[in-house]
């Protein structure tokens, strides 16, 4: 199992109710899922939280999980990367 596939599986464990359609590239699937999460696209528009709130809650959820430290850091790093990309595009 590749490192990208492993991270995708770890992400699926944290957000067990999410369906993630893998479109060829595991990393692009994971980054796309994180972007949707941080932009709160799965919530009705009137109830959406802002990107900062979603980022904080995602990092908190990851850090409080039972994942290994390396897995936690890898997921948090990806969340930071996507968060910065979102902020640059707005």
N, CA, C and O atoms as a Tinker XYZ file with bonds, in Angstrom:
   360  protein
     1  N      0.847000   -1.175000    0.000000    73     2
     2  CA     0.000000    0.000000    0.000000    64     1     3
     3  C      0.893000    1.238000    0.000000    63     2     4     5
     4  O      1.825000    1.344000    0.796000    81     3
     5  N      0.600000    2.154000   -0.887000    73     3     6
     6  CA     1.408000    3.368000   -0.971000    64     5     7
     7  C      1.109000    4.292000    0.208000    63     6     8     9
     8  O      0.093000    4.146000    0.888000    81     7
     9  N      1.995000    5.229000    0.432000    73     7    10
    10  CA     1.814000    6.199000    1.514000    64     9    11
    11  C      0.550000    7.033000    1.294000    63    10    12    13
    12  O     -0.187000    7.311000    2.240000    81    11
    13  N      0.304000    7.427000    0.055000    73    11    14
    14  CA    -0.898000    8.213000   -0.242000    64    13    15
    15  C     -2.164000    7.416000    0.030000    63    14    16    17
    16  O     -3.130000    7.950000    0.574000    81    15
    17  N     -2.166000    6.155000   -0.340000    73    15    18
    18  CA    -3.331000    5.292000   -0.093000    64    17    19
    19  C     -3.548000    5.128000    1.408000    63    18    20    21
    20  O     -4.681000    5.137000    1.888000    81    19
    21  N     -2.437000    4.976000    2.146000    73    19    22
    22  CA    -2.525000    4.818000    3.599000    64    21    23
    23  C     -3.146000    6.074000    4.231000    63    22    24    25
    24  O     -4.011000    5.963000    5.100000    81    23
    25  N     -2.713000    7.255000    3.802000    73    23    26
    26  CA    -3.289000    8.493000    4.331000    64    25    27
    27  C     -4.770000    8.616000    3.993000    63    26    28    29
    28  O     -5.563000    9.079000    4.813000    81    27
    29  N     -5.133000    8.207000    2.804000    73    27    30
    30  CA    -6.532000    8.237000    2.394000    64    29    31
    31  C     -7.361000    7.316000    3.289000    63    30    32    33
    32  O     -8.468000    7.677000    3.688000    81    31
    33  N     -6.845000    6.148000    3.602000    73    31    34
    34  CA    -7.551000    5.212000    4.474000    64    33    35
    35  C     -7.666000    5.759000    5.896000    63    34    36    37
    36  O     -8.696000    5.582000    6.547000    81    35
    37  N     -6.619000    6.419000    6.378000    73    35    38
    38  CA    -6.654000    7.030000    7.709000    64    37    39
    39  C     -7.711000    8.134000    7.742000    63    38    40    41
    40  O     -8.465000    8.245000    8.708000    81    39
    41  N     -7.765000    8.947000    6.688000    73    39    42
    42  CA    -8.764000   10.007000    6.595000    64    41    43
    43  C    -10.172000    9.407000    6.619000    63    42    44    45
    44  O    -11.066000    9.938000    7.278000    81    43
    45  N    -10.362000    8.320000    5.910000    73    43    46
    46  CA   -11.672000    7.654000    5.890000    64    45    47
    47  C    -12.068000    7.171000    7.278000    63    46    48    49
    48  O    -13.251000    7.183000    7.620000    81    47
    49  N    -11.099000    6.746000    8.081000    73    47    50
    50  CA   -11.407000    6.292000    9.440000    64    49    51
    51  C    -11.885000    7.447000   10.307000    63    50    52    53
    52  O    -12.798000    7.283000   11.117000    81    51
    53  N    -11.274000    8.614000   10.142000    73    51    54
    54  CA   -11.673000    9.769000   10.941000    64    53    55
    55  C    -13.060000   10.276000   10.560000    63    54    56    57
    56  O    -13.843000   10.674000   11.423000    81    55
    57  N    -13.353000   10.260000    9.288000    73    55    58
    58  CA   -14.630000   10.748000    8.781000    64    57    59
    59  C    -15.349000    9.563000    8.144000    63    58    60    61
    60  O    -15.464000    9.469000    6.922000    81    59
    61  N    -15.827000    8.664000    8.994000    73    59    62
    62  CA   -16.356000    7.383000    8.521000    64    61    63
    63  C    -17.630000    7.502000    7.686000    63    62    64    65
    64  O    -17.937000    6.587000    6.921000    81    63
    65  N    -18.368000    8.579000    7.805000    73    63    66
    66  CA   -19.602000    8.729000    7.046000    64    65    67
    67  C    -19.392000    9.349000    5.677000    63    66    68    69
    68  O    -20.360000    9.578000    4.952000    81    67
    69  N    -18.162000    9.620000    5.311000    73    67    70
    70  CA   -17.879000   10.251000    4.024000    64    69    71
    71  C    -17.587000    9.223000    2.951000    63    70    72    73
    72  O    -16.793000    8.304000    3.153000    81    71
    73  N    -18.225000    9.385000    1.825000    73    71    74
    74  CA   -17.913000    8.557000    0.668000    64    73    75
    75  C    -16.864000    9.286000   -0.155000    63    74    76    77
    76  O    -17.070000   10.432000   -0.551000    81    75
    77  N    -15.762000    8.640000   -0.408000    73    75    78
    78  CA   -14.697000    9.247000   -1.191000    64    77    79
    79  C    -14.485000    8.425000   -2.445000    63    78    80    81
    80  O    -13.980000    7.303000   -2.397000    81    79
    81  N    -14.873000    8.992000   -3.545000    73    79    82
    82  CA   -14.663000    8.334000   -4.828000    64    81    83
    83  C    -13.225000    8.577000   -5.273000    63    82    84    85
    84  O    -12.840000    9.718000   -5.526000    81    83
    85  N    -12.443000    7.532000   -5.368000    73    83    86
    86  CA   -11.048000    7.663000   -5.797000    64    85    87
    87  C    -11.031000    7.800000   -7.311000    63    86    88    89
    88  O    -11.497000    6.929000   -8.045000    81    87
    89  N    -10.485000    8.912000   -7.748000    73    87    90
    90  CA   -10.456000    9.198000   -9.189000    64    89    91
    91  C     -9.033000    9.038000   -9.728000    63    90    92    93
    92  O     -8.459000    9.976000  -10.281000    81    91
    93  N     -8.482000    7.858000   -9.563000    73    91    94
    94  CA    -7.161000    7.582000  -10.105000    64    93    95
    95  C     -6.024000    7.907000   -9.162000    63    94    96    97
    96  O     -5.195000    7.041000   -8.884000    81    95
    97  N     -5.961000    9.117000   -8.668000    73    95    98
    98  CA    -4.850000    9.572000   -7.835000    64    97    99
    99  C     -5.323000    9.717000   -6.389000    63    98   100   101
   100  O     -6.180000   10.549000   -6.091000    81    99
   101  N     -4.766000    8.907000   -5.501000    73    99   102
   102  CA    -5.160000    8.929000   -4.096000    64   101   103
   103  C     -4.933000   10.291000   -3.451000    63   102   104   105
   104  O     -5.775000   10.763000   -2.687000    81   103
   105  N     -3.807000   10.923000   -3.751000    73   103   106
   106  CA    -3.493000   12.203000   -3.134000    64   105   107
   107  C     -4.466000   13.289000   -3.595000    63   106   108   109
   108  O     -4.907000   14.101000   -2.782000    81   107
   109  N     -4.805000   13.317000   -4.870000    73   107   110
   110  CA    -5.765000   14.309000   -5.359000    64   109   111
   111  C     -7.142000   14.082000   -4.748000    63   110   112   113
   112  O     -7.858000   15.039000   -4.454000    81   111
   113  N     -7.511000   12.829000   -4.556000    73   111   114
   114  CA    -8.774000   12.503000   -3.894000    64   113   115
   115  C     -8.772000   13.032000   -2.468000    63   114   116   117
   116  O     -9.744000   13.641000   -2.021000    81   115
   117  N     -7.682000   12.796000   -1.762000    73   115   118
   118  CA    -7.561000   13.241000   -0.374000    64   117   119
   119  C     -7.577000   14.762000   -0.281000    63   118   120   121
   120  O     -8.294000   15.322000    0.549000    81   119
   121  N     -6.800000   15.435000   -1.120000    73   119   122
   122  CA    -6.764000   16.899000   -1.098000    64   121   123
   123  C     -8.128000   17.483000   -1.447000    63   122   124   125
   124  O     -8.547000   18.480000   -0.858000    81   123
   125  N     -8.822000   16.867000   -2.400000    73   123   126
   126  CA   -10.162000   17.334000   -2.753000    64   125   127
   127  C    -11.141000   17.167000   -1.604000    63   126   128   129
   128  O    -11.974000   18.041000   -1.366000    81   127
   129  N    -11.049000   16.050000   -0.889000    73   127   130
   130  CA   -11.926000   15.811000    0.255000    64   129   131
   131  C    -11.655000   16.813000    1.374000    63   130   132   133
   132  O    -12.587000   17.293000    2.019000    81   131
   133  N    -10.390000   17.127000    1.605000    73   131   134
   134  CA   -10.032000   18.106000    2.636000    64   133   135
   135  C    -10.552000   19.488000    2.245000    63   134   136   137
   136  O    -11.044000   20.229000    3.096000    81   135
   137  N    -10.448000   19.832000    0.980000    73   135   138
   138  CA   -10.951000   21.130000    0.515000    64   137   139
   139  C    -12.461000   21.233000    0.715000    63   138   140   141
   140  O    -12.959000   22.255000    1.188000    81   139
   141  N    -13.181000   20.187000    0.359000    73   139   142
   142  CA   -14.634000   20.171000    0.565000    64   141   143
   143  C    -14.951000   20.305000    2.046000    63   142   144   145
   144  O    -15.873000   21.024000    2.431000    81   143
   145  N    -14.182000   19.607000    2.873000    73   143   146
   146  CA   -14.373000   19.671000    4.324000    64   145   147
   147  C    -14.141000   21.088000    4.856000    63   146   148   149
   148  O    -14.962000   21.613000    5.608000    81   147
   149  N    -13.029000   21.702000    4.466000    73   147   150
   150  CA   -12.693000   23.025000    4.994000    64   149   151
   151  C    -13.638000   24.111000    4.482000    63   150   152   153
   152  O    -13.850000   25.118000    5.158000    81   151
   153  N    -14.199000   23.915000    3.308000    73   151   154
   154  CA   -15.152000   24.890000    2.783000    64   153   155
   155  C    -16.574000   24.553000    3.207000    63   154   156   157
   156  O    -17.520000   25.241000    2.824000    81   155
   157  N    -16.724000   23.505000    3.991000    73   155   158
   158  CA   -18.002000   23.098000    4.574000    64   157   159
   159  C    -19.078000   22.902000    3.504000    63   158   160   161
   160  O    -20.238000   23.266000    3.697000    81   159
   161  N    -18.674000   22.327000    2.386000    73   159   162
   162  CA   -19.583000   22.163000    1.252000    64   161   163
   163  C    -20.654000   21.107000    1.470000    63   162   164   165
   164  O    -21.622000   21.051000    0.713000    81   163
   165  N    -20.503000   20.273000    2.483000    73   163   166
   166  CA   -21.492000   19.232000    2.752000    64   165   167
   167  C    -22.631000   19.753000    3.635000    63   166   168   169
   168  O    -23.554000   19.006000    3.959000    81   167
   169  N    -22.571000   21.012000    4.018000    73   167   170
   170  CA   -23.567000   21.623000    4.885000    64   169   171
   171  C    -24.393000   22.609000    4.081000    63   170   172   173
   172  O    -23.912000   23.205000    3.118000    81   171
   173  N    -25.636000   22.770000    4.487000    73   171   174
   174  CA   -26.508000   23.749000    3.829000    64   173   175
   175  C    -25.850000   25.135000    3.911000    63   174   176   177
   176  O    -25.287000   25.486000    4.949000    81   175
   177  N    -25.914000   25.922000    2.834000    73   175   178
   178  CA   -25.220000   27.224000    2.809000    64   177   179
   179  C    -25.522000   28.147000    3.994000    63   178   180   181
   180  O    -24.626000   28.859000    4.449000    81   179
   181  N    -26.732000   28.154000    4.496000    73   179   182
   182  CA   -27.040000   29.045000    5.626000    64   181   183
   183  C    -26.441000   28.573000    6.940000    63   182   184   185
   184  O    -26.356000   29.344000    7.896000    81   183
   185  N    -26.029000   27.328000    6.994000    73   183   186
   186  CA   -25.489000   26.771000    8.234000    64   185   187
   187  C    -23.980000   26.577000    8.208000    63   186   188   189
   188  O    -23.396000   26.117000    9.189000    81   187
   189  N    -23.352000   26.922000    7.101000    73   187   190
   190  CA   -21.915000   26.690000    6.955000    64   189   191
   191  C    -21.094000   27.521000    7.930000    63   190   192   193
   192  O    -21.421000   28.665000    8.248000    81   191
   193  N    -20.015000   26.898000    8.391000    73   191   194
   194  CA   -19.034000   27.601000    9.216000    64   193   195
   195  C    -17.967000   28.142000    8.287000    63   194   196   197
   196  O    -17.808000   27.668000    7.161000    81   195
   197  N    -17.233000   29.142000    8.769000    73   195   198
   198  CA   -16.173000   29.684000    7.911000    64   197   199
   199  C    -14.963000   28.750000    7.903000    63   198   200   201
   200  O    -14.861000   27.828000    8.712000    81   199
   201  N    -14.072000   29.010000    6.989000    73   199   202
   202  CA   -12.918000   28.141000    6.771000    64   201   203
   203  C    -12.054000   28.016000    8.013000    63   202   204   205
   204  O    -11.546000   26.934000    8.305000    81   203
   205  N    -11.881000   29.094000    8.740000    73   203   206
   206  CA   -11.061000   29.059000    9.951000    64   205   207
   207  C    -11.663000   28.124000   10.995000    63   206   208   209
   208  O    -10.947000   27.340000   11.619000    81   207
   209  N    -12.975000   28.209000   11.184000    73   207   210
   210  CA   -13.641000   27.343000   12.154000    64   209   211
   211  C    -13.517000   25.875000   11.748000    63   210   212   213
   212  O    -13.256000   25.014000   12.589000    81   211
   213  N    -13.703000   25.594000   10.466000    73   211   214
   214  CA   -13.604000   24.218000    9.995000    64   213   215
   215  C    -12.173000   23.694000   10.110000    63   214   216   217
   216  O    -11.960000   22.529000   10.445000    81   215
   217  N    -11.192000   24.559000    9.832000    73   215   218
   218  CA    -9.791000   24.166000    9.962000    64   217   219
   219  C     -9.479000   23.808000   11.408000    63   218   220   221
   220  O     -8.885000   22.764000   11.681000    81   219
   221  N     -9.878000   24.670000   12.330000    73   219   222
   222  CA    -9.621000   24.430000   13.747000    64   221   223
   223  C    -10.276000   23.133000   14.210000    63   222   224   225
   224  O     -9.641000   22.335000   14.899000    81   223
   225  N    -11.530000   22.914000   13.842000    73   223   226
   226  CA   -12.209000   21.704000   14.294000    64   225   227
   227  C    -11.597000   20.449000   13.673000    63   226   228   229
   228  O    -11.544000   19.404000   14.323000    81   227
   229  N    -11.134000   20.538000   12.425000    73   227   230
   230  CA   -10.483000   19.390000   11.788000    64   229   231
   231  C     -9.168000   19.041000   12.485000    63   230   232   233
   232  O     -8.895000   17.873000   12.762000    81   231
   233  N     -8.358000   20.060000   12.764000    73   231   234
   234  CA    -7.075000   19.820000   13.446000    64   233   235
   235  C     -7.316000   19.270000   14.843000    63   234   236   237
   236  O     -6.598000   18.381000   15.301000    81   235
   237  N     -8.321000   19.798000   15.512000    73   235   238
   238  CA    -8.646000   19.305000   16.853000    64   237   239
   239  C     -9.081000   17.842000   16.790000    63   238   240   241
   240  O     -8.656000   17.029000   17.611000    81   239
   241  N     -9.922000   17.513000   15.821000    73   239   242
   242  CA   -10.390000   16.135000   15.677000    64   241   243
   243  C     -9.229000   15.190000   15.386000    63   242   244   245
   244  O     -9.173000   14.087000   15.931000    81   243
   245  N     -8.320000   15.611000   14.544000    73   243   246
   246  CA    -7.153000   14.785000   14.224000    64   245   247
   247  C     -6.279000   14.603000   15.453000    63   246   248   249
   248  O     -5.874000   13.484000   15.770000    81   247
   249  N     -5.985000   15.697000   16.145000    73   247   250
   250  CA    -5.067000   15.613000   17.287000    64   249   251
   251  C     -5.661000   14.817000   18.449000    63   250   252   253
   252  O     -4.918000   14.232000   19.237000    81   251
   253  N     -6.985000   14.786000   18.564000    73   251   254
   254  CA    -7.638000   14.051000   19.654000    64   253   255
   255  C     -7.877000   12.578000   19.289000    63   254   256   257
   256  O     -8.312000   11.793000   20.132000    81   255
   257  N     -7.600000   12.213000   18.060000    73   255   258
   258  CA    -7.864000   10.843000   17.609000    64   257   259
   259  C     -6.824000    9.873000   18.173000    63   258   260   261
   260  O     -5.841000   10.272000   18.798000    81   259
   261  N     -7.073000    8.606000   17.932000    73   259   262
   262  CA    -6.151000    7.561000   18.396000    64   261   263
   263  C     -5.103000    7.198000   17.345000    63   262   264   265
   264  O     -4.405000    6.193000   17.479000    81   263
   265  N     -5.000000    8.003000   16.320000    73   263   266
   266  CA    -4.009000    7.757000   15.272000    64   265   267
   267  C     -2.600000    7.895000   15.821000    63   266   268   269
   268  O     -2.387000    8.505000   16.869000    81   267
   269  N     -1.652000    7.329000   15.113000    73   267   270
   270  CA    -0.250000    7.495000   15.482000    64   269   271
   271  C      0.208000    8.920000   15.216000    63   270   272   273
   272  O     -0.394000    9.625000   14.406000    81   271
   273  N      1.248000    9.341000   15.879000    73   271   274
   274  CA     1.735000   10.714000   15.743000    64   273   275
   275  C      2.115000   11.065000   14.307000    63   274   276   277
   276  O      1.841000   12.175000   13.851000    81   275
   277  N      2.740000   10.136000   13.593000    73   275   278
   278  CA     3.132000   10.408000   12.207000    64   277   279
   279  C      1.908000   10.596000   11.324000    63   278   280   281
   280  O      1.886000   11.487000   10.475000    81   279
   281  N      0.894000    9.768000   11.518000    73   279   282
   282  CA    -0.344000    9.910000   10.742000    64   281   283
   283  C     -1.030000   11.246000   11.050000    63   282   284   285
   284  O     -1.518000   11.930000   10.150000    81   283
   285  N     -1.054000   11.597000   12.321000    73   283   286
   286  CA    -1.655000   12.880000   12.723000    64   285   287
   287  C     -0.940000   14.043000   12.051000    63   286   288   289
   288  O     -1.573000   14.933000   11.484000    81   287
   289  N      0.389000   14.024000   12.123000    73   287   290
   290  CA     1.160000   15.129000   11.548000    64   289   291
   291  C      0.975000   15.210000   10.034000    63   290   292   293
   292  O      0.876000   16.304000    9.477000    81   291
   293  N      0.928000   14.072000    9.377000    73   291   294
   294  CA     0.743000   14.059000    7.925000    64   293   295
   295  C     -0.608000   14.652000    7.542000    63   294   296   297
   296  O     -0.696000   15.455000    6.613000    81   295
   297  N     -1.659000   14.260000    8.255000    73   295   298
   298  CA    -2.990000   14.798000    7.958000    64   297   299
   299  C     -3.078000   16.290000    8.283000    63   298   300   301
   300  O     -3.675000   17.057000    7.528000    81   299
   301  N     -2.489000   16.695000    9.397000    73   299   302
   302  CA    -2.505000   18.125000    9.757000    64   301   303
   303  C     -1.732000   18.924000    8.716000    63   302   304   305
   304  O     -2.173000   20.004000    8.324000    81   303
   305  N     -0.594000   18.418000    8.263000    73   303   306
   306  CA     0.184000   19.098000    7.218000    64   305   307
   307  C     -0.646000   19.285000    5.948000    63   306   308   309
   308  O     -0.607000   20.349000    5.331000    81   307
   309  N     -1.391000   18.257000    5.561000    73   307   310
   310  CA    -2.236000   18.367000    4.372000    64   309   311
   311  C     -3.357000   19.385000    4.575000    63   310   312   313
   312  O     -3.699000   20.131000    3.657000    81   311
   313  N     -3.923000   19.413000    5.774000    73   311   314
   314  CA    -4.965000   20.402000    6.066000    64   313   315
   315  C     -4.390000   21.820000    5.995000    63   314   316   317
   316  O     -5.040000   22.727000    5.475000    81   315
   317  N     -3.189000   22.010000    6.509000    73   315   318
   318  CA    -2.542000   23.326000    6.431000    64   317   319
   319  C     -2.328000   23.718000    4.976000    63   318   320   321
   320  O     -2.608000   24.853000    4.589000    81   319
   321  N     -1.835000   22.791000    4.172000    73   319   322
   322  CA    -1.587000   23.058000    2.752000    64   321   323
   323  C     -2.864000   23.488000    2.044000    63   322   324   325
   324  O     -2.868000   24.485000    1.322000    81   323
   325  N     -3.946000   22.747000    2.246000    73   323   326
   326  CA    -5.217000   23.071000    1.586000    64   325   327
   327  C     -5.777000   24.376000    2.119000    63   326   328   329
   328  O     -6.292000   25.188000    1.351000    81   327
   329  N     -5.684000   24.588000    3.423000    73   327   330
   330  CA    -6.165000   25.835000    4.022000    64   329   331
   331  C     -5.448000   27.045000    3.407000    63   330   332   333
   332  O     -6.086000   28.035000    3.049000    81   331
   333  N     -4.135000   26.955000    3.289000    73   331   334
   334  CA    -3.365000   28.061000    2.687000    64   333   335
   335  C     -3.753000   28.292000    1.239000    63   334   336   337
   336  O     -3.829000   29.440000    0.800000    81   335
   337  N     -3.999000   27.226000    0.485000    73   335   338
   338  CA    -4.436000   27.366000   -0.907000    64   337   339
   339  C     -5.792000   28.062000   -0.996000    63   338   340   341
   340  O     -6.009000   28.911000   -1.861000    81   339
   341  N     -6.692000   27.700000   -0.104000    73   339   342
   342  CA    -8.026000   28.321000   -0.074000    64   341   343
   343  C     -7.882000   29.810000    0.235000    63   342   344   345
   344  O     -8.511000   30.643000   -0.417000    81   343
   345  N     -7.065000   30.143000    1.215000    73   343   346
   346  CA    -6.896000   31.552000    1.624000    64   345   347
   347  C     -6.244000   32.378000    0.508000    63   346   348   349
   348  O     -6.583000   33.547000    0.323000    81   347
   349  N     -5.322000   31.779000   -0.224000    73   347   350
   350  CA    -4.678000   32.506000   -1.313000    64   349   351
   351  C     -5.630000   32.775000   -2.454000    63   350   352   353
   352  O     -5.503000   33.784000   -3.148000    81   351
   353  N     -6.585000   31.881000   -2.657000    73   351   354
   354  CA    -7.501000   32.046000   -3.789000    64   353   355
   355  C     -8.666000   32.991000   -3.484000    63   354   356   357
   356  O     -9.421000   33.353000   -4.386000    81   355
   357  N     -8.813000   33.391000   -2.222000    73   355   358
   358  CA    -9.907000   34.315000   -1.886000    64   357   359
   359  C     -9.434000   35.722000   -1.726000    63   358   360
   360  O    -10.234000   36.614000   -1.443000    81   359
